[in-house]
Amino acid sequence: MSGDQLLLVGIAVLALAAAIGAFAIAARRSGVDWRSSMSGETRAADRSSAVELPPVPVAADEPVSEESAVLPIGAAPEADEEPAAVAVQVETEQRLVEVSPEEAGVTRRQFFNRALGVTFGTFSGLLGTSFLAFLWPRISGGFGSDVNAGAVSDLLDQAINDDGSVTPVFVPEARAYVVPGPDALSEQFDARSVEAAGVMAIWQKCVHLGCRVPWCSTSQGFECPCHGSKYNSIGEYNAGPAPRNLDRFAVEVTDGGDLIIKTGTVVETPRAFQPSVSYPQGPSCIGGG
Ligand code: FES
């Protein structure tokens, strides 16, 4: 599985986790039946909180006869009679009153659940934003956008040695080698905007498994040390397991003569049957035929 595929799988897993988290938070906040969301343990704790008071002890020292305790309706006790002491027992009725979540306030369980949801949501958001920032082509500057490699005349001066041999100019921001183009370019590059003002921009990444391909000055080509793929000075395939030519970027020249490497436009081409540049022109740096 390639790196891009792994990234896509990672993004899919992240999106799924974020969706599950969002669904859990939404379900928790909906609160259609708040009692059903309480656990049995919580409800049992609520029931046990109703305290039954002990009965009030009898206040009188003497037993009271039934006649002295009960008077006919409307009759008043005689003036010289002492009011009889009455034994009273008060029974307190305990009732459970259901209250809404708003009245009850936020419980500790709800607080921790919400804190967990907010933390998970924040983490997912930051991670997703980081992935997007990593994958999204930058609007200005850097790999994925248009890179100004400098004046074409300066690039050619650096790339072409006094003896006519080539030393590609590496442009780190574009991850590309700038090389002189051939006098006659193979037909497979027709109308592909891969050459401008006599220069081309070759992506440093090997099209086999992605190793960075170094330049070999003796053979005048790019030779991959990982599995031995070889390409000529403009990245056309010569040997090894690589399935195609080295990829390259579209290029253009500004009115001021600067080379613009459009690293957001990658041009892939099949193995060249008739290479535009001869290779090798000397001993190989990695051996092999
Ligand atoms: S990565 Fe270059 S030949 Fe395999």
Residues whose N, C-alpha, C, O or C-beta is under 5 A from the ligand:
A	BS01	FES	C206 H208 L209 G210 C211 C224 C226 H227 G228 S229
